[in-house]
Amino acid sequence: MTDKKLKFTYMKTALIIGSTGLIGSQLLELLLESTEYEKVITFVKRDSGIQHPKLKQQIIDFDKPETYKELVVGDDFFCTIGTTIKKAGSQEAFRKVDFEYPKQFASLALQNKVKQFLIISSLGADANSGNFYLKTKGEIENFLKNCEFENVAVLQPSLLLGDRKEFRLGEKIGAFFMKLFSFLLIGNLKKYKPIQSEVVAKAMFIIAQENKSGFNIYKSDVIQEIGN
C-alpha cells in the first residue's frame, strides 16, 4: 500500500475599496473569476447590486472605522478608490477620499496582518508637488512606504481610458489629444501614453500574484507591459 500525499492549494481572500469605480469594477470581475481567491470582500457605502458566491459585500460608513475594523481581514488588499476635486466639491473632501480612506484601511489591514497592499496612484505623484492632486497621491505613497506589509505595490498609470459612469470633459479632451499624438511618446516618454483601465486592472491582479516583497512602484509603461 503506497502513501498518497494530499496536496492542498491555499486560496486567498481579497479585500477591495473602490470596487464600483472604473478600475475597481474591472478588477472585481477578475477577482471573482479567478482560481486564486476563494473570497472577495468589498467595502461599499451602498448595495452595489452585484451577486456572486465568492462575494461578501460589507456596507459601511467609511467615517466610522471602529465599526468595521475587525472586518478588514484577508490576504491582499486592493485600493482603487479615487475621486476628483470637482466631483468631491473641495480639496478637503478630495483628500478624505484619496488620502484619509486609504490610510485608514491600510492601518487596519496592517493591524489585522494582511500581507499585501496594492493601490492605484498616479503618474507624477509627489508629496512635494505644487499640484494638490499629485501632492495628495504622493503623500499616501509616502505613508505606505513606511507600513510594514510584506509587499506594497503602487501603480502609477498615466491618463486612463475607459467608460466612466460620470462624464469628465477635461479627461475626454486630454484623452483625445494624447491618443492623437501618442506615436510621439517613445523611449523615456512611453510612460505618458494613455492607458486602458482594463489593462491597469489586469496588471494589478497579476502583480498581486507575484509575491514580491518591499515597496514597489510601477510606472504606466510597465503597467502596460504587465497588463497586456
FENWO-V324241 format. One record per residue. N is the residue number from 1. PSI is psi in whole degrees, 0 to 359 (* if undefined). OMEGA is omega in whole degrees, -180 to 180 (NA if undefined). NEAR is the number of other C-alpha atoms within 10 Angstrom. Layout:
N/PSI/OMEGA/NEAR ; N/PSI/OMEGA/NEAR
This chain:
1/124/-178/3 ; 2/146/178/4 ; 3/134/177/5 ; 4/122/179/6 ; 5/123/179/6 ; 6/133/180/6 ; 7/126/179/6 ; 8/127/178/6 ; 9/119/-179/7 ; 10/123/178/9 ; 11/136/-171/13 ; 12/168/172/15 ; 13/127/178/19 ; 14/143/175/26 ; 15/142/-177/27 ; 16/136/167/27 ; 17/142/-176/23 ; 18/22/-173/21 ; 19/352/178/23 ; 20/0/-178/19 ; 21/185/-175/18 ; 22/306/179/22 ; 23/319/-176/26 ; 24/320/-179/24 ; 25/325/179/17 ; 26/323/176/18 ; 27/319/-180/27 ; 28/318/178/26 ; 29/316/180/12 ; 30/318/-179/16 ; 31/317/-178/23 ; 32/329/-179/18 ; 33/347/-173/13 ; 34/160/174/12 ; 35/356/-179/10 ; 36/338/-176/15 ; 37/130/177/18 ; 38/343/180/17 ; 39/140/177/19 ; 40/121/-179/22 ; 41/122/177/22 ; 42/145/176/24 ; 43/116/-173/21 ; 44/159/179/18 ; 45/333/-180/13 ; 46/163/-178/11 ; 47/125/-179/11 ; 48/343/-178/12 ; 49/358/-179/6 ; 50/134/178/9 ; 51/135/180/9 ; 52/144/-179/11 ; 53/329/-179/9 ; 54/341/-168/15 ; 55/129/171/17 ; 56/111/-177/15 ; 57/121/178/21 ; 58/110/178/16 ; 59/117/-171/14 ; 60/167/168/16 ; 61/108/-175/14 ; 62/336/-177/17 ; 63/5/179/11 ; 64/70/-176/9 ; 65/336/-180/15 ; 66/340/-178/10 ; 67/346/-179/11 ; 68/10/-176/16 ; 69/331/-179/16 ; 70/358/180/12 ; 71/346/-176/15 ; 72/70/-176/25 ; 73/126/-180/20 ; 74/203/-177/19 ; 75/309/-176/19 ; 76/126/178/24 ; 77/124/180/27 ; 78/121/180/26 ; 79/104/179/24 ; 80/15/-177/25 ; 81/147/179/22 ; 82/158/179/23 ; 83/192/173/16 ; 84/160/179/16 ; 85/322/180/14 ; 86/314/-179/11 ; 87/320/-179/11 ; 88/327/178/15 ; 89/342/179/10 ; 90/163/177/11 ; 91/323/180/14 ; 92/316/180/10 ; 93/322/177/17 ; 94/315/-178/21 ; 95/326/178/21 ; 96/316/-178/18 ; 97/316/-172/18 ; 98/348/177/23 ; 99/305/-174/20 ; 100/314/-179/17 ; 101/312/176/20 ; 102/319/179/24 ; 103/316/-179/19 ; 104/311/-179/15 ; 105/324/178/21 ; 106/319/180/24 ; 107/316/179/17 ; 108/319/179/20 ; 109/319/180/25 ; 110/317/178/18 ; 111/324/-177/14 ; 112/14/173/16 ; 113/35/170/16 ; 114/138/-172/22 ; 115/315/-175/19 ; 116/146/174/25 ; 117/119/-180/27 ; 118/134/-175/23 ; 119/145/173/23 ; 120/118/178/24 ; 121/224/180/27 ; 122/145/174/20 ; 123/132/-179/19 ; 124/2/179/18 ; 125/131/-176/20 ; 126/119/-178/20 ; 127/341/-180/18 ; 128/7/-178/12 ; 129/149/175/15 ; 130/350/177/9 ; 131/122/-174/12 ; 132/319/-180/17 ; 133/307/-178/21 ; 134/328/177/18 ; 135/315/180/17 ; 136/317/178/24 ; 137/320/179/24 ; 138/325/-179/22 ; 139/321/178/19 ; 140/327/175/22 ; 141/316/180/25 ; 142/320/178/13 ; 143/313/-178/14 ; 144/331/180/23 ; 145/332/-179/17 ; 146/5/177/10 ; 147/141/-175/17 ; 148/53/170/14 ; 149/160/173/20 ; 150/323/179/16 ; 151/135/170/22 ; 152/124/178/26 ; 153/122/-180/25 ; 154/117/179/22 ; 155/126/-179/25 ; 156/80/179/23 ; 157/156/172/27 ; 158/205/-180/22 ; 159/126/-177/21 ; 160/137/175/23 ; 161/137/-179/18 ; 162/171/-178/14 ; 163/100/177/10 ; 164/158/177/12 ; 165/328/178/9 ; 166/152/-178/9 ; 167/129/178/9 ; 168/102/-175/12 ; 169/311/-178/9 ; 170/321/-180/9 ; 171/321/179/12 ; 172/317/179/15 ; 173/315/179/10 ; 174/317/-180/14 ; 175/322/-180/19 ; 176/310/-177/14 ; 177/325/179/11 ; 178/319/178/17 ; 179/324/-179/14 ; 180/320/-175/10 ; 181/14/-176/10 ; 182/337/179/16 ; 183/342/178/10 ; 184/344/-176/12 ; 185/89/-180/13 ; 186/169/-180/11 ; 187/231/-179/7 ; 188/347/-179/8 ; 189/356/-177/11 ; 190/328/-177/18 ; 191/346/-179/21 ; 192/356/179/19 ; 193/142/175/23 ; 194/153/-177/22 ; 195/139/180/21 ; 196/139/-177/18 ; 197/325/-180/23 ; 198/332/176/21 ; 199/319/179/22 ; 200/316/180/28 ; 201/316/-179/24 ; 202/319/178/20 ; 203/319/180/21 ; 204/317/178/25 ; 205/313/-178/21 ; 206/316/-180/13 ; 207/323/-180/17 ; 208/338/-179/20 ; 209/355/-176/10 ; 210/345/177/8 ; 211/44/176/11 ; 212/173/178/14 ; 213/156/178/13 ; 214/206/-177/13 ; 215/116/-173/18 ; 216/129/179/14 ; 217/135/-180/15 ; 218/112/178/20 ; 219/166/-172/20 ; 220/322/-180/24 ; 221/326/177/20 ; 222/319/176/16 ; 223/318/179/24 ; 224/316/-179/21 ; 225/318/-179/11 ; 226/318/-174/17 ; 227/349/180/19 ; 228/*/NA/10
